[in-house]
């Protein structure tokens, strides 16, 4: 099985598809965020440094993140392939990752771009609502996901709530960051011949089906 990187704008469903692929192919799902959070629980000089940086709102350097990633990818459960979540985020990190792969004698694998229209991404984020009581999710800007009664959970009747950062201003900032930092990775991986594209404007099950087709086709090609 190949290693997999997802590149996606906000709300494209990268997390959802990572879990689906992990379960279907029994791959390690490696999140750089999870690696950093796990490191903060270790009473080591590096763990304490990361904890202090994260608690103070500081940025953890690429060097630290890549060091943790190097250790994780060297573990046995990554030998059958893995899903890399949250890295690389920009061209510099992509180059660093190529060097890291050389040290581990691993291939980059396949990079899957989850393409999503900006306005659909906006609706998915700005319109989402949830029930704090039962956890049900809704979206007041997407017809198929609206509650029957505005602001009320269909399942338990509790009031729905929104996250404070699910607003237009925050979305625009996140999307602009994606365009400037992450989208250039598409050309980088296209030049390497490993980029595949999936239409993420579809429902999650159809997106998953399209990803499976890509992985199965590439598996046959690699044999």
C-alpha contacts under 8 A as a table, 3 or more apart, distances in Angstrom:
res1	aa1	res2	aa2	distance
1	X	80	X	5.84
1	X	81	X	5.40
1	X	219	X	7.04
2	X	80	X	7.50
2	X	81	X	5.13
2	X	82	X	7.29
2	X	109	X	5.04
2	X	110	X	6.69
2	X	219	X	7.82
3	X	81	X	4.58
3	X	82	X	4.84
3	X	83	X	6.00
3	X	84	X	7.68
3	X	107	X	7.48
3	X	108	X	6.40
3	X	109	X	4.56
3	X	110	X	6.26
4	X	81	X	7.59
4	X	82	X	6.17
4	X	83	X	4.72
4	X	84	X	6.19
4	X	108	X	7.72
4	X	109	X	5.90
4	X	110	X	5.13
4	X	111	X	5.82
4	X	112	X	7.28
5	X	83	X	6.00
5	X	84	X	5.18
5	X	85	X	6.78
5	X	87	X	7.93
5	X	109	X	7.90
5	X	110	X	6.46
5	X	111	X	4.69
5	X	112	X	6.18
6	X	14	X	6.57
6	X	83	X	7.98
6	X	84	X	7.31
6	X	85	X	6.89
6	X	111	X	5.84
6	X	112	X	4.92
6	X	113	X	5.93
6	X	114	X	7.14
7	X	14	X	7.75
7	X	111	X	7.13
7	X	112	X	6.15
7	X	113	X	4.77
7	X	114	X	6.29
7	X	182	X	7.61
7	X	183	X	7.80
7	X	185	X	7.95
7	X	186	X	7.79
8	X	12	X	5.85
8	X	13	X	7.86
8	X	14	X	6.48
8	X	113	X	5.84
8	X	114	X	4.99
8	X	115	X	6.60
8	X	116	X	7.80
9	X	12	X	5.82
9	X	114	X	7.56
9	X	115	X	7.47
9	X	116	X	6.94
9	X	121	X	7.82
9	X	175	X	6.83
9	X	178	X	6.22
10	X	13	X	7.96
10	X	121	X	6.42
10	X	174	X	7.11
10	X	175	X	6.57
10	X	178	X	7.75
11	X	14	X	7.67
11	X	121	X	5.33
11	X	122	X	7.93
11	X	124	X	6.28
11	X	125	X	6.51
12	X	114	X	6.21
12	X	115	X	7.17
12	X	116	X	5.97
12	X	121	X	6.81
12	X	200	X	5.93
12	X	201	X	7.71
13	X	16	X	5.20
13	X	17	X	6.15
13	X	114	X	7.86
13	X	200	X	7.47
13	X	204	X	7.42
14	X	17	X	5.31
14	X	18	X	6.02
14	X	114	X	7.46
15	X	18	X	5.08
15	X	19	X	6.41
15	X	85	X	7.91
16	X	19	X	5.43
16	X	20	X	6.42
16	X	204	X	7.70
17	X	20	X	4.97
17	X	21	X	6.05
17	X	204	X	7.51
17	X	207	X	7.91
17	X	208	X	6.35
18	X	21	X	5.27
18	X	22	X	5.99
18	X	29	X	7.12
18	X	83	X	6.82
18	X	85	X	7.74
19	X	22	X	5.00
19	X	23	X	6.17
19	X	29	X	7.60
20	X	23	X	5.33
20	X	24	X	6.12
20	X	208	X	7.27
21	X	24	X	5.06
21	X	25	X	5.90
21	X	26	X	7.71
21	X	27	X	7.50
21	X	208	X	7.76
22	X	25	X	5.56
22	X	26	X	5.19
22	X	27	X	4.82
22	X	28	X	6.56
22	X	29	X	6.27
22	X	83	X	7.33
23	X	26	X	5.27
23	X	27	X	7.23
27	X	77	X	7.73
27	X	78	X	7.37
27	X	80	X	6.94
27	X	81	X	5.96
27	X	82	X	5.04
27	X	83	X	6.76
28	X	77	X	6.37
28	X	78	X	6.01
28	X	81	X	7.04
28	X	82	X	4.66
28	X	83	X	6.17
29	X	82	X	5.92
29	X	83	X	4.83
29	X	84	X	6.38
29	X	85	X	7.22
30	X	34	X	7.58
30	X	35	X	7.77
30	X	82	X	7.06
30	X	83	X	5.95
30	X	84	X	5.07
30	X	85	X	5.82
31	X	34	X	5.15
31	X	35	X	6.36
31	X	84	X	6.26
31	X	85	X	4.60
31	X	86	X	5.94
31	X	87	X	7.85
32	X	35	X	4.94
32	X	36	X	6.25
32	X	65	X	7.04
32	X	69	X	7.11
32	X	85	X	6.63
32	X	86	X	5.82
32	X	87	X	6.70
33	X	36	X	5.23
33	X	37	X	6.24
33	X	86	X	7.20
34	X	37	X	5.08
34	X	38	X	6.03
35	X	38	X	5.17
35	X	39	X	6.19
35	X	68	X	6.77
35	X	69	X	7.56
36	X	39	X	5.05
36	X	40	X	6.49
36	X	50	X	7.10
36	X	65	X	7.25
36	X	68	X	7.76
37	X	40	X	5.31
37	X	41	X	7.12
37	X	51	X	7.97
38	X	41	X	5.56
38	X	42	X	7.27
39	X	42	X	5.41
39	X	46	X	7.66
39	X	47	X	4.90
39	X	50	X	7.10
39	X	51	X	7.74
40	X	43	X	7.68
40	X	47	X	4.66
40	X	48	X	6.18
40	X	50	X	5.90
40	X	51	X	4.67
41	X	47	X	6.72
41	X	51	X	7.90
42	X	47	X	5.25
42	X	48	X	7.36
43	X	47	X	5.96
43	X	48	X	6.30
44	X	47	X	4.97
44	X	48	X	6.05
45	X	48	X	5.22
45	X	49	X	6.14
46	X	49	X	5.07
46	X	50	X	6.19
47	X	50	X	5.19
47	X	51	X	6.09
48	X	51	X	5.00
48	X	52	X	6.12
49	X	52	X	5.22
49	X	53	X	6.20
50	X	53	X	5.10
50	X	54	X	6.12
50	X	60	X	6.63
51	X	54	X	5.26
51	X	55	X	6.02
52	X	55	X	5.22
52	X	56	X	6.04
53	X	56	X	5.30
53	X	57	X	6.13
53	X	58	X	4.68
53	X	59	X	6.39
53	X	60	X	6.44
54	X	57	X	5.12
54	X	58	X	5.74
54	X	59	X	7.07
54	X	60	X	7.36
55	X	58	X	7.55
60	X	64	X	6.72
60	X	65	X	7.02
61	X	64	X	5.43
61	X	65	X	6.46
62	X	65	X	5.05
62	X	66	X	5.85
62	X	93	X	7.49
63	X	66	X	5.24
63	X	67	X	6.09
64	X	67	X	5.09
64	X	68	X	6.42
65	X	68	X	5.29
65	X	69	X	6.19
66	X	69	X	4.83
66	X	70	X	5.97
66	X	97	X	7.85
66	X	100	X	7.98
67	X	70	X	5.15
67	X	71	X	6.51
68	X	71	X	5.31
68	X	72	X	6.29
69	X	72	X	5.07
69	X	73	X	6.06
70	X	73	X	5.39
70	X	74	X	6.32
70	X	100	X	6.72
70	X	104	X	7.95
71	X	74	X	5.33
71	X	75	X	6.94
72	X	75	X	5.52
73	X	78	X	5.82
73	X	104	X	7.91
74	X	78	X	6.98
74	X	104	X	6.81
75	X	78	X	5.91
75	X	79	X	7.53
76	X	79	X	5.51
77	X	80	X	6.60
77	X	81	X	7.89
78	X	81	X	5.18
78	X	82	X	5.52
79	X	82	X	7.88
84	X	87	X	6.44
86	X	89	X	6.61
87	X	93	X	7.39
88	X	91	X	7.61
88	X	93	X	5.11
88	X	94	X	5.31
88	X	97	X	7.18
89	X	93	X	6.47
89	X	94	X	7.48
89	X	181	X	6.60
89	X	182	X	5.20
89	X	185	X	7.93
90	X	93	X	5.44
90	X	94	X	6.29
90	X	181	X	5.02
90	X	182	X	4.97
90	X	184	X	7.34
90	X	185	X	6.47
91	X	94	X	4.92
91	X	95	X	6.34
91	X	181	X	7.51
91	X	182	X	7.54
91	X	184	X	7.00
91	X	185	X	6.03
91	X	188	X	7.59
92	X	95	X	5.27
92	X	96	X	6.26
93	X	96	X	4.88
93	X	97	X	5.96
94	X	97	X	5.01
94	X	98	X	6.36
94	X	185	X	7.53
95	X	98	X	5.15
95	X	99	X	6.62
96	X	99	X	5.22
96	X	100	X	6.27
97	X	100	X	4.86
97	X	101	X	6.14
98	X	101	X	5.13
98	X	102	X	6.46
98	X	108	X	7.38
99	X	102	X	5.12
99	X	103	X	6.57
100	X	103	X	5.21
100	X	104	X	6.50
101	X	104	X	5.06
101	X	105	X	5.81
101	X	106	X	5.07
101	X	107	X	6.46
101	X	108	X	7.05
102	X	105	X	4.90
102	X	106	X	6.41
103	X	106	X	7.93
109	X	194	X	6.89
110	X	194	X	5.11
110	X	195	X	6.34
110	X	196	X	7.30
111	X	189	X	7.08
111	X	194	X	5.81
111	X	195	X	4.86
111	X	196	X	6.13
112	X	195	X	5.95
112	X	196	X	4.83
112	X	197	X	5.66
112	X	198	X	7.06
112	X	211	X	8.00
113	X	186	X	7.54
113	X	195	X	7.14
113	X	196	X	6.08
113	X	197	X	4.68
113	X	198	X	6.11
114	X	197	X	6.18
114	X	198	X	5.13
114	X	199	X	6.07
114	X	200	X	5.29
115	X	197	X	6.78
115	X	198	X	6.06
115	X	199	X	5.14
115	X	200	X	5.29
115	X	201	X	7.28
116	X	120	X	7.02
116	X	121	X	6.64
116	X	199	X	6.64
116	X	200	X	5.24
116	X	201	X	5.37
117	X	120	X	5.40
117	X	121	X	6.29
117	X	201	X	6.89
118	X	121	X	5.02
118	X	122	X	6.18
119	X	122	X	4.93
119	X	123	X	6.27
120	X	123	X	5.13
120	X	124	X	6.18
120	X	201	X	7.27
121	X	124	X	5.15
121	X	125	X	6.38
122	X	125	X	5.33
122	X	126	X	5.76
122	X	127	X	7.84
122	X	168	X	7.45
122	X	171	X	6.72
123	X	126	X	5.31
123	X	127	X	5.29
123	X	128	X	7.69
123	X	139	X	7.95
123	X	141	X	5.71
123	X	142	X	6.99
124	X	127	X	5.82
124	X	128	X	6.07
124	X	139	X	6.97
124	X	141	X	7.56
124	X	142	X	7.60
125	X	128	X	5.61
125	X	166	X	5.80
125	X	167	X	7.51
125	X	171	X	7.36
126	X	141	X	7.97
126	X	166	X	4.92
126	X	167	X	5.07
126	X	168	X	6.40
126	X	171	X	7.55
127	X	139	X	4.90
127	X	140	X	5.05
127	X	141	X	5.01
127	X	142	X	7.53
127	X	166	X	7.65
128	X	137	X	7.27
128	X	138	X	5.70
128	X	139	X	4.13
128	X	140	X	6.44
128	X	141	X	7.70
128	X	162	X	6.77
128	X	166	X	7.59
129	X	137	X	6.01
129	X	138	X	5.07
129	X	139	X	5.61
129	X	140	X	7.26
129	X	160	X	5.98
129	X	161	X	5.47
129	X	162	X	4.94
129	X	163	X	7.72
130	X	135	X	6.26
130	X	136	X	5.71
130	X	137	X	4.54
130	X	138	X	5.94
130	X	153	X	7.98
130	X	160	X	5.33
130	X	161	X	5.52
130	X	162	X	6.55
131	X	134	X	5.82
131	X	135	X	4.96
131	X	136	X	5.33
131	X	137	X	6.62
131	X	153	X	6.24
131	X	158	X	6.73
131	X	159	X	6.72
131	X	160	X	4.83
131	X	161	X	6.39
132	X	135	X	5.55
132	X	136	X	7.96
132	X	158	X	7.99
132	X	160	X	7.17
132	X	161	X	7.32
133	X	156	X	7.72
133	X	158	X	6.85
134	X	155	X	7.77
134	X	156	X	7.09
136	X	153	X	7.33
136	X	155	X	7.57
138	X	145	X	5.17
138	X	146	X	5.69
138	X	147	X	6.36
139	X	142	X	5.63
139	X	143	X	7.86
139	X	145	X	5.09
139	X	146	X	5.21
139	X	147	X	7.64
140	X	143	X	7.23
140	X	145	X	6.90
140	X	146	X	4.86
140	X	147	X	7.32
140	X	150	X	7.65
141	X	145	X	7.96
141	X	146	X	7.17
142	X	145	X	5.48
142	X	146	X	6.24
143	X	146	X	5.45
146	X	150	X	7.50
147	X	150	X	5.84
147	X	151	X	7.10
147	X	152	X	6.60
147	X	153	X	6.38
147	X	154	X	6.01
148	X	152	X	7.68
148	X	154	X	6.35
149	X	152	X	5.55
149	X	153	X	7.66
149	X	154	X	7.48
151	X	159	X	5.77
151	X	160	X	5.10
151	X	161	X	7.64
152	X	157	X	5.65
152	X	158	X	5.74
152	X	159	X	4.67
152	X	160	X	5.48
153	X	156	X	5.78
153	X	157	X	4.76
153	X	158	X	5.37
153	X	159	X	6.18
153	X	160	X	6.11
154	X	157	X	5.88
162	X	166	X	6.92
163	X	166	X	5.42
164	X	167	X	7.24
165	X	170	X	6.09
166	X	170	X	6.82
166	X	171	X	7.11
167	X	170	X	5.61
167	X	171	X	6.19
168	X	171	X	5.06
168	X	172	X	6.10
169	X	172	X	5.25
169	X	173	X	6.38
170	X	173	X	5.14
170	X	174	X	6.23
171	X	174	X	5.14
171	X	175	X	6.00
172	X	175	X	5.09
172	X	176	X	5.98
173	X	176	X	5.22
173	X	177	X	6.18
174	X	177	X	5.15
174	X	178	X	6.25
175	X	178	X	4.98
175	X	179	X	6.27
176	X	179	X	5.07
176	X	180	X	6.20
177	X	180	X	5.23
177	X	181	X	5.76
177	X	182	X	7.48
178	X	181	X	5.38
178	X	182	X	4.94
178	X	183	X	6.08
179	X	182	X	6.03
179	X	183	X	5.07
179	X	184	X	7.45
180	X	183	X	6.63
180	X	184	X	7.23
181	X	184	X	6.66
182	X	185	X	5.66
182	X	186	X	7.99
183	X	186	X	5.76
184	X	187	X	5.84
184	X	188	X	6.77
185	X	188	X	4.87
185	X	189	X	6.16
186	X	189	X	5.45
186	X	190	X	5.97
186	X	195	X	7.18
187	X	190	X	4.85
187	X	191	X	6.13
188	X	191	X	5.44
188	X	192	X	6.72
189	X	192	X	4.89
189	X	193	X	6.36
189	X	194	X	5.84
189	X	195	X	5.53
190	X	193	X	5.06
190	X	194	X	6.11
190	X	195	X	5.05
191	X	194	X	7.86
192	X	195	X	7.73
196	X	214	X	7.66
198	X	207	X	6.83
198	X	210	X	6.65
198	X	211	X	6.91
199	X	202	X	6.48
199	X	207	X	6.81
200	X	203	X	7.37
200	X	204	X	7.66
200	X	207	X	5.95
202	X	206	X	6.25
202	X	207	X	6.21
203	X	206	X	5.55
203	X	207	X	6.35
204	X	207	X	5.07
204	X	208	X	6.13
205	X	208	X	5.05
205	X	209	X	6.21
206	X	209	X	4.99
206	X	210	X	6.29
207	X	210	X	5.18
207	X	211	X	6.30
208	X	211	X	5.06
208	X	212	X	6.22
209	X	212	X	5.14
209	X	213	X	6.37
210	X	213	X	5.14
210	X	214	X	6.49
211	X	214	X	5.14
211	X	215	X	6.29
212	X	215	X	5.08
212	X	216	X	6.01
213	X	216	X	5.20
213	X	217	X	5.99
214	X	217	X	5.15
214	X	218	X	6.10
215	X	218	X	5.20
215	X	219	X	6.03
216	X	219	X	5.02
216	X	220	X	6.38
217	X	220	X	5.35
217	X	221	X	6.29
218	X	221	X	4.89
218	X	222	X	6.05
219	X	222	X	5.17
219	X	223	X	6.36
220	X	223	X	5.35
